[in-house]
Amino acid sequence: MTDSTPTPPRKPKAALTAIGNRQLSPATMMMGHGYDPVLSEGSLKAPIFLTSTFAFANAAEGKRFFEGITGKRPGGAEGLVYSRFNGPNQQILEGRLSLWDGAEESLVFSSGMTAICVLFLTFCSKGDVIVHSGPLYAASEGFVAKTLSRFGVTYVDFPAGATREELDAVLTRAKARAQDQGGKVAMVYLESPANPTNALVDVEAVRAARDAVLGSDCPIAIDNTFLGPLWQRPIDQGADIVVYSLTKYVGGHSDLVAGSIGGAKRWIDPVRMLRNTMGGILDPHTAWMLMRSLETVELRMSRAGENAAKVCAYLKGHPKVEALGYLGDISDPRQQDIFDRHCSGAGSTFSLYVKGGEAEAFRFLDNLKIAKLAVSLGGTETLASLPAAMTHLSVPDERKAQLGITDNLVRISIGIEDADDLIADFEQALAAV
Protein backbone atom coordinates (compact mmCIF):
# COMPACT_ATOMS: atom_id res chain seq x y z
CA MET A 1 0.00 0.00 0.00
CA THR A 2 1.46 3.36 -0.97
CA ASP A 3 1.42 6.51 1.10
CA SER A 4 -0.98 8.91 -0.60
CA THR A 5 0.05 11.90 1.51
CA PRO A 6 1.20 14.60 -0.92
CA THR A 7 4.79 15.73 -0.64
CA PRO A 8 4.94 19.36 0.46
CA PRO A 9 6.49 21.64 -2.17
CA ARG A 10 10.16 22.40 -1.63
CA LYS A 11 11.20 26.02 -1.43
CA PRO A 12 14.04 27.27 -3.64
CA LYS A 13 17.30 27.88 -1.85
CA ALA A 14 18.93 31.30 -1.70
CA ALA A 15 21.95 31.73 -3.97
CA LEU A 16 25.14 30.57 -2.25
CA THR A 17 27.77 33.33 -2.37
CA ALA A 18 29.83 32.63 0.75
CA ILE A 19 30.90 29.91 3.17
CA GLY A 20 31.19 31.51 6.59
CA ASN A 21 33.38 34.59 6.12
CA ARG A 22 34.80 33.35 2.83
CA GLN A 23 33.40 34.93 -0.33
CA LEU A 24 33.16 32.32 -3.07
CA SER A 25 35.12 32.93 -6.27
CA PRO A 26 33.33 33.34 -9.62
CA ALA A 27 34.86 30.04 -10.78
CA THR A 28 33.00 28.26 -7.98
CA MET A 29 29.73 30.13 -8.40
CA MET A 30 29.62 29.33 -12.14
CA MET A 31 28.49 25.82 -11.20
CA GLY A 32 25.08 26.84 -9.93
CA HIS A 33 24.62 30.56 -9.25
CA GLY A 34 21.11 31.78 -10.02
CA TYR A 35 19.60 28.33 -10.46
CA ASP A 36 17.93 25.98 -8.00
CA PRO A 37 17.22 22.38 -9.15
CA VAL A 38 14.07 22.44 -6.97
CA LEU A 39 12.45 24.72 -9.56
CA SER A 40 13.04 22.25 -12.43
CA GLU A 41 12.14 18.80 -11.19
CA GLY A 42 15.56 18.36 -9.56
CA SER A 43 17.49 18.70 -12.82
CA LEU A 44 21.12 19.31 -11.84
CA LYS A 45 21.65 21.64 -14.79
CA ALA A 46 19.16 24.25 -15.89
CA PRO A 47 16.95 23.01 -18.75
CA ILE A 48 16.62 24.98 -21.98
CA PHE A 49 13.41 26.99 -21.71
CA LEU A 50 12.13 27.04 -25.28
CA THR A 51 9.03 29.17 -24.87
CA SER A 52 7.92 32.48 -26.30
CA THR A 53 5.66 33.54 -23.44
CA PHE A 54 5.13 32.93 -19.74
CA ALA A 55 1.91 32.48 -17.76
CA PHE A 56 1.02 34.88 -14.97
CA ALA A 57 -0.39 33.69 -11.65
CA ASN A 58 -3.10 36.35 -11.87
CA ALA A 59 -4.00 39.50 -13.77
CA ALA A 60 -2.53 41.83 -11.14
CA GLU A 61 0.82 40.06 -11.48
CA GLY A 62 0.71 40.49 -15.25
CA LYS A 63 0.09 44.21 -14.85
CA ARG A 64 2.92 44.57 -12.34
CA PHE A 65 5.38 42.73 -14.58
CA PHE A 66 4.47 44.93 -17.55
CA GLU A 67 4.85 48.07 -15.47
CA GLY A 68 8.44 47.04 -14.93
CA ILE A 69 9.05 46.04 -18.54
CA THR A 70 7.70 49.31 -19.93
CA GLY A 71 9.47 51.51 -17.39
CA LYS A 72 6.25 52.80 -15.84
CA ARG A 73 7.57 51.51 -12.55
CA PRO A 74 11.34 51.62 -11.85
CA GLY A 75 13.22 48.46 -11.11
CA GLY A 76 12.57 46.39 -14.20
CA ALA A 77 10.48 43.26 -14.56
CA GLU A 78 9.78 41.33 -11.38
CA GLY A 79 9.09 38.16 -13.33
CA LEU A 80 9.07 36.45 -16.71
CA VAL A 81 6.88 38.02 -19.38
CA TYR A 82 7.82 37.34 -23.00
CA SER A 83 11.02 36.02 -24.53
CA ARG A 84 11.86 39.26 -26.36
CA PHE A 85 12.24 40.78 -22.88
CA ASN A 86 13.60 38.03 -20.65
CA GLY A 87 13.80 34.30 -20.04
CA PRO A 88 15.18 31.89 -17.42
CA ASN A 89 18.33 30.90 -19.33
CA GLN A 90 19.16 34.49 -20.21
CA GLN A 91 18.63 35.72 -16.67
CA ILE A 92 20.78 33.00 -15.12
CA LEU A 93 23.53 33.75 -17.64
CA GLU A 94 23.32 37.50 -17.01
CA GLY A 95 23.68 36.95 -13.28
CA ARG A 96 26.77 34.79 -13.73
CA LEU A 97 28.42 37.22 -16.14
CA SER A 98 27.97 40.02 -13.59
CA LEU A 99 29.98 38.04 -11.04
CA TRP A 100 33.14 38.02 -13.16
CA ASP A 101 33.28 41.78 -13.68
CA GLY A 102 31.81 43.00 -10.42
CA ALA A 103 28.90 44.47 -12.39
CA GLU A 104 25.58 45.31 -10.79
CA GLU A 105 23.67 43.93 -13.79
CA SER A 106 24.35 42.48 -17.23
CA LEU A 107 22.42 42.04 -20.48
CA VAL A 108 22.98 39.42 -23.18
CA PHE A 109 22.51 39.91 -26.91
CA SER A 110 22.42 37.88 -30.10
CA SER A 111 25.97 39.03 -31.01
CA GLY A 112 28.71 41.30 -29.78
CA MET A 113 27.90 43.84 -32.47
CA THR A 114 24.22 43.82 -31.50
CA ALA A 115 25.28 44.69 -27.95
CA ILE A 116 27.55 47.49 -29.21
CA CYS A 117 24.99 48.95 -31.62
CA VAL A 118 22.16 48.96 -29.07
CA LEU A 119 24.54 50.51 -26.52
CA PHE A 120 25.43 53.40 -28.85
CA LEU A 121 21.84 53.95 -29.93
CA THR A 122 20.72 54.13 -26.30
CA PHE A 123 22.93 57.03 -25.37
CA CYS A 124 23.40 58.95 -28.65
CA SER A 125 21.15 61.67 -30.11
CA LYS A 126 21.48 64.07 -33.03
CA GLY A 127 24.36 66.49 -32.53
CA ASP A 128 26.17 64.26 -30.02
CA VAL A 129 29.86 63.35 -30.12
CA ILE A 130 31.38 59.96 -29.31
CA VAL A 131 34.99 59.90 -28.10
CA HIS A 132 36.71 56.58 -28.76
CA SER A 133 40.14 55.00 -28.59
CA GLY A 134 41.85 53.63 -31.66
CA PRO A 135 42.02 51.17 -33.16
CA LEU A 136 38.61 49.60 -32.63
CA TYR A 137 37.24 46.43 -34.12
CA ALA A 138 36.43 47.39 -37.72
CA ALA A 139 32.67 46.87 -37.38
CA SER A 140 32.56 49.01 -34.22
CA GLU A 141 34.50 51.81 -35.85
CA GLY A 142 32.40 51.51 -39.00
CA PHE A 143 29.14 51.77 -37.08
CA VAL A 144 30.30 55.01 -35.46
CA ALA A 145 31.88 56.55 -38.56
CA LYS A 146 29.41 55.43 -41.21
CA THR A 147 26.05 54.58 -39.64
CA LEU A 148 25.71 56.97 -36.71
CA SER A 149 27.04 59.81 -38.85
CA ARG A 150 23.87 59.52 -40.96
CA PHE A 151 21.92 60.60 -37.88
CA GLY A 152 24.08 63.58 -36.98
CA VAL A 153 26.42 61.87 -34.51
CA THR A 154 30.13 62.60 -34.94
CA TYR A 155 33.25 61.26 -33.23
CA VAL A 156 36.69 62.22 -31.99
CA ASP A 157 39.29 59.49 -31.53
CA PHE A 158 42.60 59.20 -29.70
CA PRO A 159 45.46 56.66 -29.70
CA ALA A 160 45.19 53.83 -27.20
CA GLY A 161 48.21 54.90 -25.12
CA ALA A 162 47.14 58.53 -24.69
CA THR A 163 48.28 60.27 -21.51
CA ARG A 164 46.09 62.19 -19.06
CA GLU A 165 47.11 65.50 -20.64
CA GLU A 166 46.29 64.23 -24.12
CA LEU A 167 42.96 62.88 -22.93
CA ASP A 168 42.05 66.20 -21.33
CA ALA A 169 42.72 67.92 -24.65
CA VAL A 170 40.69 65.39 -26.65
CA LEU A 171 37.70 65.58 -24.32
CA THR A 172 37.83 69.38 -24.25
CA ARG A 173 37.80 69.44 -28.05
CA ALA A 174 34.93 66.95 -28.16
CA LYS A 175 32.93 68.99 -25.64
CA ALA A 176 33.36 72.16 -27.70
CA ARG A 177 32.26 70.37 -30.86
CA ALA A 178 29.20 68.92 -29.14
CA GLN A 179 28.19 72.38 -27.93
CA ASP A 180 28.58 73.76 -31.46
CA GLN A 181 26.34 70.94 -32.76
CA GLY A 182 23.72 71.42 -30.07
CA GLY A 183 24.49 68.08 -28.46
CA LYS A 184 26.63 66.48 -25.78
CA VAL A 185 29.53 64.07 -25.49
CA ALA A 186 27.41 60.94 -25.36
CA MET A 187 30.00 58.34 -24.49
CA VAL A 188 33.68 57.57 -24.14
CA TYR A 189 34.14 54.20 -25.82
CA LEU A 190 37.32 52.18 -25.35
CA GLU A 191 38.76 48.94 -26.65
CA SER A 192 41.63 47.60 -24.59
CA PRO A 193 43.58 45.66 -25.65
CA ALA A 194 42.85 47.02 -29.10
CA ASN A 195 41.98 44.74 -31.99
CA PRO A 196 44.36 43.74 -33.59
CA THR A 197 47.40 45.62 -32.24
CA ASN A 198 47.02 44.74 -28.53
CA ALA A 199 47.54 48.40 -27.58
CA LEU A 200 46.30 49.21 -24.08
CA VAL A 201 44.19 52.17 -22.92
CA ASP A 202 44.80 53.80 -19.53
CA VAL A 203 41.28 53.45 -18.13
CA GLU A 204 42.20 55.21 -14.89
CA ALA A 205 43.45 58.24 -16.83
CA VAL A 206 40.31 58.21 -18.99
CA ARG A 207 38.14 58.18 -15.86
CA ALA A 208 40.05 61.08 -14.31
CA ALA A 209 39.86 63.12 -17.53
CA ARG A 210 36.15 62.32 -17.98
CA ASP A 211 35.36 63.43 -14.43
CA ALA A 212 37.36 66.64 -14.82
CA VAL A 213 36.15 67.72 -18.27
CA LEU A 214 32.71 66.15 -18.77
CA GLY A 215 31.41 65.04 -15.40
CA SER A 216 30.02 61.66 -14.41
CA ASP A 217 26.90 61.76 -16.62
CA CYS A 218 28.94 60.67 -19.66
CA PRO A 219 29.44 56.88 -19.47
CA ILE A 220 32.77 55.18 -20.13
CA ALA A 221 32.29 51.86 -21.95
CA ILE A 222 35.05 49.40 -22.78
CA ASP A 223 35.26 46.34 -25.01
CA ASN A 224 36.99 43.80 -22.75
CA THR A 225 36.86 40.86 -25.17
CA PHE A 226 40.61 40.26 -25.49
CA LEU A 227 41.34 39.87 -21.75
CA GLY A 228 37.99 39.37 -20.07
CA PRO A 229 36.65 38.03 -17.94
CA LEU A 230 39.77 36.48 -16.39
CA TRP A 231 42.71 38.83 -16.98
CA GLN A 232 41.13 42.29 -16.71
CA ARG A 233 38.28 43.90 -14.69
CA PRO A 234 37.84 47.40 -16.18
CA ILE A 235 35.07 48.41 -13.77
CA ASP A 236 37.72 48.30 -11.03
CA GLN A 237 39.74 50.89 -12.98
CA GLY A 238 36.80 53.24 -13.47
CA ALA A 239 34.88 52.05 -16.53
CA ASP A 240 31.10 52.26 -16.22
CA ILE A 241 30.12 49.63 -18.80
CA VAL A 242 31.99 46.52 -19.91
CA VAL A 243 31.28 45.03 -23.35
CA TYR A 244 31.95 41.50 -24.63
CA SER A 245 31.79 39.45 -27.70
CA LEU A 246 30.82 36.30 -25.79
CA THR A 247 31.59 34.42 -28.99
CA LYS A 248 35.26 34.56 -28.02
CA TYR A 249 36.76 33.44 -24.70
CA VAL A 250 33.49 33.14 -22.77
CA GLY A 251 31.91 30.85 -25.38
CA GLY A 252 35.32 29.40 -26.07
CA HIS A 253 34.42 26.59 -28.48
CA SER A 254 33.78 28.43 -31.78
CA ASP A 255 30.21 27.12 -31.80
CA LEU A 256 28.08 30.16 -30.92
CA VAL A 257 27.67 33.90 -31.47
CA ALA A 258 26.66 36.21 -28.59
CA GLY A 259 27.43 39.49 -26.85
CA SER A 260 26.87 41.25 -23.55
CA ILE A 261 27.19 44.46 -21.58
CA GLY A 262 27.47 44.89 -17.84
CA GLY A 263 27.67 47.72 -15.33
CA ALA A 264 25.72 49.70 -12.80
CA LYS A 265 21.95 49.61 -12.98
CA ARG A 266 21.76 53.31 -13.91
CA TRP A 267 23.55 52.54 -17.19
CA ILE A 268 22.05 49.12 -17.90
CA ASP A 269 18.37 49.98 -17.46
CA PRO A 270 18.17 52.36 -20.47
CA VAL A 271 19.89 49.78 -22.66
CA ARG A 272 17.45 47.12 -21.45
CA MET A 273 14.52 49.32 -22.48
CA LEU A 274 15.86 49.69 -26.04
CA ARG A 275 16.66 45.96 -26.23
CA ASN A 276 13.06 45.25 -25.19
CA THR A 277 11.85 47.37 -28.12
CA MET A 278 14.35 46.32 -30.80
CA GLY A 279 14.80 42.70 -29.85
CA GLY A 280 18.30 41.31 -30.09
CA ILE A 281 18.14 39.38 -26.82
CA LEU A 282 20.13 36.15 -26.89
CA ASP A 283 18.16 32.99 -27.63
CA PRO A 284 17.71 30.46 -24.79
CA HIS A 285 19.73 27.66 -26.41
CA THR A 286 22.81 29.84 -26.88
CA ALA A 287 22.39 31.18 -23.35
CA TRP A 288 22.36 27.59 -22.09
CA MET A 289 25.55 26.83 -24.06
CA LEU A 290 27.25 29.86 -22.52
CA MET A 291 26.28 28.71 -19.04
CA ARG A 292 28.09 25.48 -19.88
CA SER A 293 31.12 27.39 -21.15
CA LEU A 294 31.38 29.62 -18.08
CA GLU A 295 32.04 26.54 -15.96
CA THR A 296 35.42 26.05 -17.68
CA VAL A 297 36.34 29.58 -18.77
CA GLU A 298 39.06 29.95 -16.11
CA LEU A 299 40.62 26.59 -17.01
CA ARG A 300 40.55 27.27 -20.76
CA MET A 301 41.90 30.79 -20.53
CA SER A 302 44.64 29.79 -18.10
CA ARG A 303 45.85 26.96 -20.36
CA ALA A 304 45.71 29.16 -23.46
CA GLY A 305 47.65 31.90 -21.66
CA GLU A 306 50.35 29.46 -20.60
CA ASN A 307 50.61 28.18 -24.17
CA ALA A 308 50.88 31.70 -25.57
CA ALA A 309 53.77 32.51 -23.23
CA LYS A 310 55.70 29.45 -24.47
CA VAL A 311 54.94 30.11 -28.14
CA CYS A 312 55.91 33.79 -27.92
CA ALA A 313 59.16 32.91 -26.12
CA TYR A 314 60.00 30.81 -29.19
CA LEU A 315 58.87 33.41 -31.73
CA LYS A 316 60.75 36.27 -30.09
CA GLY A 317 63.96 36.80 -31.98
CA HIS A 318 63.08 34.39 -34.79
CA PRO A 319 64.87 35.63 -37.92
CA LYS A 320 61.64 35.76 -39.93
CA VAL A 321 59.63 37.56 -37.24
CA GLU A 322 59.91 41.35 -37.40
CA ALA A 323 58.16 41.95 -34.06
CA LEU A 324 55.55 40.65 -31.62
CA GLY A 325 52.59 42.51 -30.17
CA TYR A 326 52.34 40.37 -27.05
CA LEU A 327 51.37 41.73 -23.65
CA GLY A 328 53.81 39.40 -21.91
CA ASP A 329 56.74 41.15 -23.57
CA ILE A 330 56.07 44.90 -23.79
CA SER A 331 58.89 47.22 -24.81
CA ASP A 332 57.09 50.56 -24.38
CA PRO A 333 57.29 51.89 -20.77
CA ARG A 334 53.90 53.60 -21.01
CA GLN A 335 52.19 50.42 -22.15
CA GLN A 336 53.99 48.38 -19.48
CA ASP A 337 52.78 50.79 -16.80
CA ILE A 338 49.16 50.41 -17.98
CA PHE A 339 49.53 46.62 -18.08
CA ASP A 340 50.93 46.48 -14.55
CA ARG A 341 48.02 48.54 -13.16
CA HIS A 342 45.15 47.06 -15.18
CA CYS A 343 45.90 43.46 -16.15
CA SER A 344 46.45 40.21 -14.28
CA GLY A 345 47.62 38.23 -17.31
CA ALA A 346 48.99 38.69 -20.81
CA GLY A 347 46.22 36.81 -22.60
CA SER A 348 46.60 34.39 -25.48
CA THR A 349 45.89 36.63 -28.49
CA PHE A 350 48.81 38.53 -30.00
CA SER A 351 50.14 40.06 -33.20
CA LEU A 352 52.98 38.48 -35.13
CA TYR A 353 54.67 40.74 -37.69
CA VAL A 354 56.17 38.54 -40.39
CA LYS A 355 59.23 40.01 -42.10
CA GLY A 356 58.09 41.21 -45.49
CA GLY A 357 54.58 42.10 -46.58
CA GLU A 358 51.30 40.50 -47.56
CA ALA A 359 52.91 37.81 -49.73
CA GLU A 360 55.12 36.61 -46.89
CA ALA A 361 52.24 36.73 -44.42
CA PHE A 362 50.05 34.73 -46.81
CA ARG A 363 52.80 32.12 -47.23
CA PHE A 364 53.07 31.74 -43.46
CA LEU A 365 49.30 31.38 -43.06
CA ASP A 366 48.93 28.96 -45.95
CA ASN A 367 51.55 26.62 -44.48
CA LEU A 368 50.08 26.30 -40.99
CA LYS A 369 48.92 22.76 -40.27
CA ILE A 370 47.61 22.77 -36.68
CA ALA A 371 46.56 26.40 -36.42
CA LYS A 372 43.41 27.10 -38.42
CA LEU A 373 43.24 29.95 -40.91
CA ALA A 374 40.11 31.66 -39.60
CA VAL A 375 38.95 34.88 -37.99
CA SER A 376 37.71 35.12 -34.38
CA LEU A 377 39.68 34.29 -31.25
CA GLY A 378 39.43 32.78 -27.79
CA GLY A 379 38.47 29.26 -28.87
CA THR A 380 39.96 25.97 -27.79
CA GLU A 381 41.78 25.77 -31.13
CA THR A 382 44.57 28.05 -32.34
CA LEU A 383 43.46 30.52 -35.03
CA ALA A 384 45.44 32.83 -37.31
CA SER A 385 44.32 35.55 -39.70
CA LEU A 386 45.55 38.66 -41.52
CA PRO A 387 43.45 41.61 -40.27
CA ALA A 388 44.47 44.03 -43.03
CA ALA A 389 43.10 41.62 -45.63
CA MET A 390 40.25 40.15 -43.60
CA THR A 391 38.58 41.62 -40.47
CA HIS A 392 39.86 45.17 -41.15
CA LEU A 393 39.71 45.06 -44.94
CA SER A 394 36.95 47.69 -44.98
CA VAL A 395 39.08 50.17 -43.03
CA PRO A 396 40.59 52.78 -45.44
CA ASP A 397 44.28 52.22 -46.16
CA GLU A 398 45.22 55.60 -44.71
CA ARG A 399 43.40 54.78 -41.48
CA LYS A 400 45.03 51.32 -41.30
CA ALA A 401 48.46 52.91 -41.67
CA GLN A 402 47.65 55.42 -38.95
CA LEU A 403 46.60 52.63 -36.58
CA GLY A 404 49.52 50.31 -37.36
CA ILE A 405 47.43 47.64 -39.06
CA THR A 406 50.04 46.57 -41.61
CA ASP A 407 50.02 43.98 -44.38
CA ASN A 408 52.40 41.76 -42.42
CA LEU A 409 50.46 41.79 -39.13
CA VAL A 410 49.16 38.28 -38.41
CA ARG A 411 46.72 38.01 -35.52
CA ILE A 412 47.10 34.76 -33.61
CA SER A 413 44.81 33.36 -30.94
CA ILE A 414 46.47 30.48 -29.12
CA GLY A 415 44.28 27.57 -28.06
CA ILE A 416 44.66 24.74 -25.58
CA GLU A 417 46.61 22.29 -27.75
CA ASP A 418 50.05 21.06 -26.69
CA ALA A 419 52.37 24.08 -26.73
CA ASP A 420 55.31 22.18 -28.24
CA ASP A 421 53.12 20.99 -31.10
CA LEU A 422 52.14 24.59 -31.81
CA ILE A 423 55.78 25.68 -31.76
CA ALA A 424 56.61 22.96 -34.28
CA ASP A 425 53.77 24.16 -36.49
CA PHE A 426 54.92 27.80 -36.40
CA GLU A 427 58.50 26.70 -37.01
CA GLN A 428 57.68 24.83 -40.22
CA ALA A 429 55.31 27.57 -41.43
CA LEU A 430 57.95 30.26 -40.96
CA ALA A 431 60.48 28.04 -42.75
CA ALA A 432 58.24 28.27 -45.83
CA VAL A 433 58.41 32.09 -45.84
N, C-alpha and C positions, 0 to 999 in steps of 0.2 A: 504494500500500500504506500503510495507516495504522499509526501507532505504537500498539501495544496495551499499552505500559507504563502502569500505573495512575498517575494523578496523586496525589502524596502529599497527605494532608489538610492544609489550611491551619489554623494555630492562630489563635484570636481575639486581637486586639490589646488591650493594656491601655488603659483609658480615658485619653484625652488631657486633662490638666488644666493643663498649663503648656508654654510654649515657652522653653527655657532658664530664666532666672530670672523670667520674666514669668508670673504666674498669669492664666489665661484668665478672661474675664468670663462671667457666666451667659448673656448674650446670645449669645456664641460657642458655648458648650458645649451650648446648646439644639439645635444642629443635629445632634448625634450622640451625646451623652453616654449611656453605658449600653447602647449598641447597636453591634454589629460586623456589617457586611454578610456577613462570612465565615460566620456562623452561619445565614444565611437565603438561601443560593444567590446571594449577591452583591447582593441587593435593597438599593438605596440607602436606602430608608426601611423601617422595621420593618413587617412584615406584620401583619395583624390575626389574632391567634391565637384562633380560635373553637373552643375545645375545653373539655370539662368536666373532663378528667382527663389525667394525664401518666404516661408509662411510666417505670418505674425500670430502671436498668441491671442490678440484681440485688436479691435479697431484703434483703440487709444494708443497701443504700442506702435502700430503702423504709422499713426500721425506723428508720434514722438520721434521715431526713427527718421522720418522724412524731414522733420524740422531740423534735425542735425545734418542730414545730407544736403539740404538746400541752403544751409547757413542761416536760417531764420532763428535758430537757437545755437549759440556758440558751443563748441566742444566736439562737433562731428557726430557721426552716427553712433548710437548706443548699441546697435545690433545689425544683423545682416539684412539687406534690403533687396539688392539686384546686382548681378555680377558685373555690370559696368562700373559699379561703385565700390564693391567690396566682396570678399568671399573668405571662407575659412583658411584655405591654403595661402592665399595672398597675405592675410593678416598675420598668420603664424610666421611666414617668411619675413614680413616687414619688422616684426618684433625682434627676430633673431639678428637681422642686419643691423638694427639700432644698437645692439649690444657691442658689436665690434668697434664701432666708431664713437661710442659714447653719445649717440644722438638721442634726442627726446622722442622723435618719431621718424619713420621712413615710409616711402612710397615706392612701389614697384611698377615697372612699365614694360611694354612689349619689346622694347629695344633700348639700348643706351641713347641713341639719337632721339627716340621719342621722349625720353626723360629730359634731355637737353633742350629740345624744341619747346616742350610744354613749360619748362622752367623759364626760358627767355620770354615766351609769350605772356606768362603770368605777370612779370614785373615790368615789361617794356610797353611804352605808349609812344604815340607820334611825337617827334621832337626830342626823344630821349637819346642818351649816349651810353654805350656799353664800353667799359674799359677792360681789355683782356691782355693776357700774357701771350707771348709768341715763342715758338710755334704752338698752334693748336692742331688737334686732329682735323684733317682736311674738311670733313663734313661739318664739323662745328664751326670752323672759320668761314666756310662757305655759307652756312645758314645766316651768320651775322652779316657778312659782307654783301651777299647777293639777295637773300630772301627778306630779311628784316629791313634792308635799305629801301625796299619797295613800299614800306609803310612808314617811312620817315624816321627810321632809327639809324643812327650812325655809330661809329666806333672809333676809339683811340687805342692803339696797342703799344706794348713795351716789351723789351727783351726779358727773358725769364730771369736772368741774374741781376735785374735792376736793383740799385741801392735805395735806401730810404729817401735820399735827396732827389734822386731821379723819379721815384714814385710820387713824391710830393709835387714835382713839376708836371708830371703826366696828369695827375688827378686835378690839379689846378687848371690846366688847359682844358681838360674834359668838362669841368664844371662851367668854365666860361663859355664853351661851345654850347652846352646844354641850355644855359640861360639865353644865349642868342637865338636858339631854336625854339624857345618857349617850353622846354622840357626839363629833365633832371638827369643826373647820372643814375641809371637804373640798376646797374650791377657792376661789380668787379668780378670778372670770370677768369679763373686760373686753370692751368693744366700743369701739374708738377708730379713726377717728371714729365717733360714735354714729349710728345709723340712726333717724330721718332728720334730726337736728338738726345734725350735723357737729361736735358737741362732742367735745373731746379729753380723754383720760385721761392723767395723768402717770404713766407706767409706772415710771419710776425711783423716784418717791415711793412707789408701791405696793410695789415690790420692797423698799425700805428698811423700810417699815412691816411688811410680811410677815415679813422676817427678824427684826425686833425683837420682834414680838408673838407670832408663830406658829411661827417657825422654817422651815427650808427643806424640810420634808416636805410642806408644803401647796403644791400647784402653782399657778402663775399662768398662766391661759390667756387669750388675746386673739383676738377676731374681727378680722382684719386685711383684711377684704374691700374696704373703701372705698379703701384706699391701697396695698394689696399687689398684687403683690410688688415693684413698682418704687419707690414713694415712701415706704415705711416698712418697717423691719426690727426688729420689736419684741423679738426675742431679744437684739439688741444692747443694748437698754435694760433688760433684766432679766426679760422674760417667759420662761416655761418652755415653753409650748406655743402655737403659732400656728395659728389656725383660718381656713379659707376656704370661702366658697361659690365654687367654681371655675366655677359657672355665669356669674359676672359677668366681671370683667376678664380672668381667665386664659382662660376659654373664648372670650369676646369677640365671639361672632357670634350670640348668642341662638338657638342651635341644639342646646344640650345642657344637662343638669342634673347637677351633681357637687359633691362637697365633699372637703375634706382637713384633716388635722392634721399638724403637724410639730414636732419638738423633740428633746430628748436621749433616748437609748435607754431610760433608766430610766423615762421617762414614756410612751413610745410602746409599749413591749412589753406592758404590761397592757391597753392599748386594743386592740392587735392580737389578744390572746387572746379578748377579748369579741367583736370583729368576726368572728373565726374561728367562734365559736359561733352568733352571731345572724345572720350573713350581712351584707349591706349593702355588700360590696365593690363597687367600680365595675366595670361590664361592660367587656370588652376593646375593643369598638367605640368607646365614649365615651372610654376611655383613649387610644386611637389618635387620636381627634379632638383631644383636649387636647394631645397631643404636637405635633400640627400647629400648634395655636394658640400654644403656648409659643415657637415660632420667631419670631413677630411681636409678642409681647406688649409688648416695649419700644417698638416703632414705633407700635403702636396707642395705647398709653397716653400716649406723648409727644405725639402729634398731638391726642388728645382733651384733654389738659391745656392745650396751647397754645390750642385753640379755646375752652375754658372761660374762660381768662383774658380773651380778647377779648370774649366774650359778657357776662361779668360786669362788665367795664369799661363796656359800654354800659348794662347794667341798673342799675348803681349810680347813684342819684340820679334815676331815671326817676320821673315824678310819680305813676305808678300802682303803684310798687313800694315797699312799706313798709320792707322790709329784705332783706338777703341773708345767708345762712349759708354763706359761701364762705371757705375756708381761705387764699385769697390776699389777703383783705382782712379781717383780724381786728381788732376794736375793743377787745376785752378783753385787758388786759396779761397776765393769768394764762394765757389760752389762747395768746397769741402766744409766750410763753416756752416752753410745752410744744411748740408747733409748731416753734420754732427748734431745740430740742434733739432732737426725735424724727423730724421729717419732712424729706424732701428735695424735696417738691413738694406743690402744693395740691390735686392731684386734679382730676377732671372732674365730680364729683357734688356738687351744692349744693342749698340750700334757698332758694326764692324766696317771699317773703311778699307776696302780692298785697294791695293796700289793699282792705279790706272783709272779707267772710267767705266762706262756702262758695259762695254764689251767684256772687260775683265770680270766685272761683277756678275754678268750673265753666265760666264763660263764657270765661275765658282758655284753659283746656284744650280746650274744644270748638272753639275757633277756630284752633288750631295746624294747620298744613298740612304742614310738613316733619317736625317732631317728632311722634313717635307717642305716643298716649295708652295707656300700658301700664306695668305694674310691672316690676321688675328694673332693672338698671343695668349699666354697663361694656361694653355692646355697641358695635358699629361705628355703630349708628344712635342718634340722640338720642331719649330717652324722657322722658316727664313723667307724674306721677301725683299724687294727693292722699292722702297717708298716712292722715290722720284718717278718711277715708271708704273707704279701700282696705286697704293692708297693715296698718294699725294700727286697723282698725275694731273688732276684738275687745277692744282695750284699754279698760277702763272710762274714762268721761269724766273722772272726777276724777283718775285716773292720767295721762291725756293732758295735762290742764291742768298738772299738777305737772311734767311733763317738757317742756312747751313745744311739744307737738304740736297746733297750732291748726288751725282750719278753713280758714285762708287760707295754710297752708304747702304749697307745691307743691315736690315733690322732682324735680329735673331731673338727668339724666345726659347729658352732652354726648358726642356721637359724633365721627366723623372726617369729617363733611361739610365743605363750605366754610363757614368761620366767618361770612363776610358774609351768606351765604344764611340761616344760622340767626338772625343778628341781624334780618334783614328779617322772618323768620317771627315772632319774638318781638314785634317792633314792631307788626305788624298784629294779632296776637292781643291785645296789651295795649290797642290802640286800640278793640277791641270791648268792653272792660270798662267 
